[in-house]
Amino acid sequence: MSKALGKGLEELFKENVSSFEEFENSIIEEAKTNDSIVEIPLSDLRANPYQPRKNFDEEALNELAESIREHGVFQPIIVKKSIKGYEIIAGERRVRASKLAGKETIPAIIKDFSDDEMMQIALLENLQRENLTAIEEAKAYKSIIESLNITQDELAKKVGKSRSHITNILGLLKLPASVQDMVLYNKISMGHARVLSKLDDKEKIEDLASRIIDEDLSVRTLESMIYDNKTTKDVKEKNIKNDEYKYIENYLKEKLGTSVKINKDKLSIKFSSVHDLNRILEIMNINIDE
């Protein structure tokens, strides 16, 4: 493993949400000590080929660009020297925002990482700093599993997610490409996509995906249409009151990566082990003092 990693990727691959922050800060502090932060022309930079994020929030980028225009770039990006210019390892949002702000250069730290390391760093930066769409997350997980030759269980432990979350996310890659794009651009939710991924009929999946958008179907309505063979009208009339709870259930399922049920005045959250329970409590920002 490259010494440039400082703590190393095994340390970085923790459930601790601040671990990427600590990793990046250790590289920056070392660069400050060695006086090795340099200004690089933005025109010399190339995107990380392993960057999982394909869809960048324009409003958020414009806000960051305004801040950079006014105060400059506070934190240097991390890059790798390539045959022509440099490849971005961490900090692509800062690069994009700097271009919007009209900047010509950006502070950077040059490090030598392997392709596998670049892939893992890009995944963790996005997982721990910004929410990837479900499809971006799925493709990133697939790449990590294939490049490191690890199991879904091993990946789940590395990124602090439940095995069921990893399995459900990867299942989305079985969806037709057109439906994957709907998830990628947030036209349909992860909850909708998970239900559709259980089906085998490609035409039916595409038809239902279009109806989700056109008719604004909830996940509960979609499930009833598929499994109970009910019409949209029947389901909506029966579940008007329940849809609100189902939305909360689906939100918590995605947030916590585990099964969540709301029944009348009872909220149930499933966990598979003490490790999984601690993971859930950490996501919920609950600290238990022994």
C-alpha positions as CSV (number, residue, x, y, z in Angstrom):
1,M,0.0,0.0,0.0
2,S,1.4,3.4,-0.9
3,K,2.8,5.5,1.9
4,A,1.0,8.5,0.4
5,L,-2.2,7.1,1.9
6,G,-1.1,8.2,5.3
7,K,-3.6,6.2,7.5
8,G,-4.2,3.8,4.6
9,L,-7.4,2.8,2.9
10,E,-8.2,0.2,5.6
11,E,-8.4,3.0,8.1
12,L,-10.4,5.1,5.7
13,F,-12.9,2.3,5.1
14,K,-14.6,2.8,8.5
15,E,-18.2,3.4,9.4
16,N,-17.0,6.7,10.9
17,V,-18.6,9.4,8.8
18,S,-15.6,11.7,9.5
19,S,-13.0,9.2,8.3
20,F,-12.7,10.7,4.8
21,E,-12.4,14.2,6.4
22,E,-9.5,12.9,8.6
23,F,-7.9,11.2,5.7
24,E,-7.9,14.3,3.5
25,N,-6.9,16.6,6.4
26,S,-3.8,14.3,7.1
27,I,-2.7,14.7,3.5
28,I,-3.3,18.5,3.6
29,E,-1.4,18.9,6.9
30,E,1.6,16.9,5.5
31,A,1.6,19.0,2.3
32,K,1.6,22.2,4.4
33,T,4.5,20.9,6.4
34,N,6.4,20.1,3.3
35,D,5.3,23.2,1.5
36,S,4.0,21.1,-1.4
37,I,0.7,22.8,-2.2
38,V,0.9,24.1,-5.7
39,E,-1.3,26.1,-8.1
40,I,-2.4,24.1,-11.1
41,P,-4.2,25.5,-14.2
42,L,-7.8,24.3,-14.3
43,S,-7.3,23.5,-18.0
44,D,-4.7,20.8,-17.0
45,L,-7.2,18.8,-14.9
46,R,-9.1,15.7,-16.0
47,A,-12.0,14.1,-14.1
48,N,-11.3,11.0,-12.0
49,P,-12.3,8.2,-14.4
50,Y,-13.6,6.3,-11.4
51,Q,-15.8,9.2,-10.2
52,P,-19.2,7.6,-9.3
53,R,-21.1,10.8,-9.4
54,K,-22.5,11.6,-12.8
55,N,-25.1,14.2,-11.9
56,F,-23.9,17.3,-10.1
57,D,-26.4,19.6,-8.4
58,E,-26.2,22.9,-10.4
59,E,-27.7,25.0,-7.6
60,A,-25.2,23.7,-5.1
61,L,-22.3,24.2,-7.6
62,N,-23.4,27.8,-8.2
63,E,-23.5,28.5,-4.4
64,L,-20.0,27.0,-4.1
65,A,-18.8,29.1,-7.1
66,E,-20.1,32.3,-5.4
67,S,-18.2,31.4,-2.3
68,I,-15.0,30.7,-4.3
69,R,-15.5,33.9,-6.2
70,E,-15.7,35.9,-2.9
71,H,-13.3,34.0,-0.7
72,G,-11.2,31.7,-2.9
73,V,-10.7,27.9,-2.5
74,F,-10.0,27.2,1.1
75,Q,-9.1,23.5,0.8
76,P,-6.7,22.2,-1.9
77,I,-7.8,19.4,-4.2
78,I,-5.8,16.1,-4.4
79,V,-4.6,15.1,-7.9
80,K,-2.4,12.5,-9.6
81,K,0.0,13.2,-12.4
82,S,-1.1,11.6,-15.7
83,I,0.4,11.4,-19.2
84,K,-1.3,14.7,-20.0
85,G,-1.9,17.0,-17.1
86,Y,-3.5,15.7,-13.9
87,E,-6.4,13.5,-12.8
88,I,-8.6,14.6,-10.0
89,I,-8.5,12.2,-7.0
90,A,-10.6,14.3,-4.6
91,G,-12.3,17.7,-5.0
92,E,-14.1,17.6,-8.4
93,R,-16.9,19.8,-7.1
94,R,-14.3,22.4,-6.1
95,V,-12.9,22.2,-9.7
96,R,-16.3,22.6,-11.3
97,A,-17.2,25.5,-9.1
98,S,-13.9,27.2,-9.6
99,K,-14.5,27.1,-13.4
100,L,-17.9,28.6,-12.9
101,A,-16.3,31.3,-10.7
102,G,-14.0,32.2,-13.6
103,K,-10.8,31.0,-11.9
104,E,-7.8,29.9,-14.0
105,T,-5.9,28.0,-11.3
106,I,-6.7,26.0,-8.2
107,P,-4.5,24.9,-5.1
108,A,-3.6,21.3,-5.3
109,I,-1.6,18.5,-3.7
110,I,0.0,16.0,-6.1
111,K,0.0,12.3,-4.9
112,D,0.7,9.0,-6.6
113,F,-2.2,6.6,-6.2
114,S,-3.0,3.3,-7.9
115,D,-6.2,3.0,-10.0
116,D,-7.8,0.8,-7.3
117,E,-7.0,3.4,-4.6
118,M,-8.4,6.2,-6.8
119,M,-11.6,4.2,-7.2
120,Q,-12.0,3.7,-3.5
121,I,-11.2,7.3,-2.6
122,A,-13.7,8.6,-5.1
123,L,-16.4,6.3,-3.7
124,L,-15.8,7.2,-0.1
125,E,-15.6,10.9,-0.7
126,N,-19.1,10.8,-2.3
127,L,-20.6,8.4,0.2
128,Q,-19.4,10.4,3.2
129,R,-19.8,13.9,1.9
130,E,-22.8,13.9,-0.4
131,N,-25.6,11.5,-1.2
132,L,-25.0,9.6,-4.4
133,T,-28.1,8.6,-6.4
134,A,-28.9,4.9,-5.9
135,I,-27.7,4.0,-9.4
136,E,-24.4,5.9,-8.9
137,E,-23.9,4.1,-5.6
138,A,-24.8,0.7,-7.2
139,K,-22.2,1.1,-10.0
140,A,-19.6,2.2,-7.6
141,Y,-20.2,-0.8,-5.4
142,K,-20.0,-3.1,-8.4
143,S,-16.7,-1.6,-9.4
144,I,-15.2,-2.0,-5.9
145,I,-16.4,-5.6,-5.6
146,E,-14.9,-6.5,-9.0
147,S,-11.6,-4.6,-8.6
148,L,-10.9,-5.9,-5.1
149,N,-12.5,-9.3,-5.6
150,I,-14.5,-9.1,-2.4
151,T,-17.9,-10.3,-1.3
152,Q,-21.0,-8.2,-0.7
153,D,-20.5,-9.0,3.1
154,E,-17.0,-7.7,3.0
155,L,-18.0,-4.5,1.1
156,A,-20.9,-3.9,3.6
157,K,-18.4,-3.9,6.5
158,K,-16.0,-1.7,4.7
159,V,-18.5,1.1,3.9
160,G,-20.6,0.7,7.1
161,K,-23.8,-0.5,5.4
162,S,-26.0,-3.5,6.0
163,R,-25.7,-6.5,3.7
164,S,-29.3,-6.1,2.7
165,H,-28.7,-2.5,1.6
166,I,-25.8,-3.5,-0.6
167,T,-27.9,-6.4,-2.1
168,N,-30.9,-4.1,-2.8
169,I,-28.7,-1.4,-4.3
170,L,-26.9,-3.8,-6.6
171,G,-30.2,-5.3,-7.7
172,L,-31.1,-1.9,-9.3
173,L,-28.5,-2.7,-12.0
174,K,-30.9,-5.3,-13.4
175,L,-33.3,-2.6,-14.4
176,P,-33.5,-1.5,-18.0
177,A,-31.1,1.3,-18.9
178,S,-34.0,3.8,-19.4
179,V,-35.3,3.1,-15.9
180,Q,-31.8,3.4,-14.4
181,D,-31.6,6.8,-15.9
182,M,-34.9,7.8,-14.2
183,V,-33.3,6.8,-10.9
184,L,-30.0,8.5,-11.7
185,Y,-31.8,11.9,-12.4
186,N,-34.2,11.5,-9.4
187,K,-37.3,11.1,-11.5
188,I,-38.3,8.0,-9.5
189,S,-37.2,7.1,-6.0
190,M,-35.0,4.3,-4.6
191,G,-38.2,2.8,-3.1
192,H,-39.9,2.7,-6.5
193,A,-36.8,1.3,-8.2
194,R,-36.4,-1.5,-5.5
195,V,-40.0,-2.7,-6.2
196,L,-39.4,-2.6,-10.0
197,S,-36.1,-4.5,-9.7
198,K,-38.1,-7.5,-8.4
199,L,-39.8,-7.9,-11.7
200,D,-38.5,-9.8,-14.8
201,D,-40.7,-8.4,-17.6
202,K,-38.7,-5.5,-19.1
203,E,-41.7,-4.0,-20.9
204,K,-43.8,-4.1,-17.7
205,I,-41.0,-2.4,-15.8
206,E,-40.7,0.4,-18.3
207,D,-44.4,0.9,-18.5
208,L,-44.7,1.1,-14.7
209,A,-41.8,3.4,-14.4
210,S,-43.5,5.8,-16.8
211,R,-46.7,5.6,-14.9
212,I,-44.9,6.4,-11.6
213,I,-43.9,9.7,-13.2
214,D,-47.0,10.5,-15.1
215,E,-49.5,9.5,-12.3
216,D,-47.3,10.4,-9.3
217,L,-47.6,6.9,-7.9
218,S,-46.4,6.3,-4.3
219,V,-44.3,3.2,-3.5
220,R,-47.3,1.7,-1.6
221,T,-49.6,2.2,-4.6
222,L,-47.0,0.6,-6.9
223,E,-46.7,-2.4,-4.6
224,S,-50.4,-2.9,-4.5
225,M,-50.8,-2.6,-8.2
226,I,-48.1,-5.3,-8.7
227,Y,-48.8,-7.7,-5.9
228,D,-52.5,-7.3,-5.3
229,N,-53.4,-6.7,-9.0
230,K,-55.4,-3.6,-8.1
231,T,-56.2,-0.5,-10.2
232,T,-54.5,2.8,-9.4
233,K,-57.9,4.3,-8.3
234,D,-58.6,1.4,-5.9
235,V,-55.2,1.6,-4.3
236,K,-55.2,5.4,-3.9
237,E,-58.7,5.5,-2.4
238,K,-57.8,2.8,0.1
239,N,-54.4,4.1,1.1
240,I,-54.7,7.8,1.3
241,K,-54.0,7.9,5.0
242,N,-51.4,5.1,4.9
243,D,-49.3,6.7,2.2
244,E,-47.9,9.2,4.6
245,Y,-46.5,6.5,6.9
246,K,-45.3,4.5,3.9
247,Y,-43.3,7.4,2.7
248,I,-41.7,7.7,6.1
249,E,-41.0,4.0,6.1
250,N,-39.3,4.2,2.7
251,Y,-37.3,7.2,3.7
252,L,-36.0,5.5,6.9
253,K,-35.2,2.3,5.0
254,E,-33.0,4.2,2.6
255,K,-31.4,6.3,5.3
256,L,-30.7,3.4,7.7
257,G,-30.2,0.6,5.1
258,T,-32.5,-1.8,6.9
259,S,-36.1,-2.9,7.3
260,V,-38.4,-0.3,8.9
261,K,-42.1,-0.8,9.8
262,I,-44.7,1.7,11.1
263,N,-47.8,0.1,12.5
264,K,-50.3,2.5,14.2
265,D,-48.2,4.0,17.0
266,K,-45.3,1.6,16.8
267,L,-42.0,2.1,14.9
268,S,-39.9,-1.0,14.4
269,I,-36.3,-0.9,13.1
270,K,-34.6,-4.3,12.2
271,F,-30.9,-5.0,12.9
272,S,-29.0,-8.2,12.4
273,S,-26.2,-7.9,15.0
274,V,-24.7,-5.6,17.6
275,H,-22.4,-4.2,14.9
276,D,-25.4,-3.5,12.7
277,L,-27.2,-1.8,15.7
278,N,-24.2,0.4,16.4
279,R,-24.1,1.3,12.7
280,I,-27.8,2.4,12.8
281,L,-27.4,4.3,16.1
282,E,-24.4,6.2,14.5
283,I,-26.5,7.1,11.5
284,M,-29.2,8.4,13.8
285,N,-26.5,10.4,15.8
286,I,-27.4,8.6,19.0
287,N,-24.5,8.1,21.5
288,I,-25.0,5.6,24.3
289,D,-22.7,6.1,27.3
290,E,-21.7,2.9,29.0
